[in-house]
């Protein structure tokens, strides 16, 4: 419900009481007042979404009050009311910022039409404000690939998209789970409604509940205004819960209620808010194992896993590697203003033989780096890609600080005495664990029993400071 709190500013007590009652019957919070001074006092105490304002008032002109409202940081919509309407008066009010203009007396049907327009406008403004803060280019949301595995994914997308079913997308970090979710949204009947994404792993744990469900003013330190959560912003559309496995058990319980009852309460609020959203979730973990370990609620897993989808890793669809590489190369040529003369045979061979632990995202980053380092008109060479041995860690060239794999570190450390130092043993163990975790530092730190910050410091010490794919906890820090 984008509109909740309304002021009725009308000096005629009979008209005011009637309108107040009609609005309360529609489940709005209403404050009635007969003067501009009373209305200003309400606005100074709280934020309101809508004002019904009479043109003629005992302590001033309603049009002057309308102008004052437009200067406030949080501007409610204003609907002007009058029993002496003229075209000139209506035009003047609209120029001064009025949302609409009503002639008294008005019917209940007219009020319904006005409220529906105001609700839709407010929802549109809030969603647009959120989306303008969202990073990314819609042109890059195309699901690429011509392998049989990707054809199967597309077929499943077409089947699932036309339904309202909840979808759980599985896949390693960097495989393109969000692109699959966006493809489902684009082909669904809700494609003209909002698509709201929440990165569950990047939001601090103490704020995730507020991000999901919103909060009321004063519900916690720093909550200076009411805020709608992502579920409210997605009303009528689709919400993507990215990396759903990262949310706490407390939020899991509240999320289960939303999925079951399609209703929620804001943090610090008591109002029950109905929401109509389609839920798509992604995870790079095995949620069945998380359920067995009591890290994820079984009932929530069943609610999310209505239609499971698996996005295959890049190493299992190797026929896509060069196809994607060509697409990325041309994209980054345009982005960085570089004209590359194609790919050399050695470059193609290096791309095809790499293990791609970071999947498509790693391929994209490697091609961007290659295009940047390649001179105009030159062919893209394997040296431009920056691979370092078997580990696939990208390093800076020409600085003398090349990263080595665990195997090369061992051989260099053996020396004449055939003894590996404790420092080199630790380095080898960290690199090998990172490789087993497909370059994901969050998972590697968990297996090593150290914090992500400690792991990052160790990699800095070894000269392997390239940011790993999927390091959402580190990004949140």
Secondary structure, 3 states (H helix, E strand, C coil): CCCCEEEEECCCHHHHHHHHHHHHHCCCEEEEECCHHHHHHHHHHCCCCEEEEECEECCEEHHHHHHHHHCCCCCCEEEEEECCCCHHHHHHHHHCCCCEEEECCCCHHHHHHHHHHHHHHHHHHHHHHHHHHCCCCHHHCCCCCCCHHHHHHHHHHHHHHCCCCCEEEECCCCCCHHHHHHHHHHCCCCCCCCEEEEECCCCCHHHHHHHHHEECCCCCCCCCCCEECHHHHCCCCEEEEECHHHCCHHHHHHHHHHHHHCEECCECCCCCEECCCEEEEEECCCHHHHHHCCCCCHHHHHHHCCEEEECCCHHHCHHHHHHHHHHHHHHHHHHHCCCCCCECHHHHHHHHHCCCCCHHHHHHHHHHHHHHHCCCCCCECHHHHCCCHHHCCCCCCCCCCCCCCHHHHHHHHHCCCCCCCHHHHHHHHHHHHHHHCCCCHHHHHHHHCCCHHHHHHHHHHHCCCCCCCCCHHHHHC
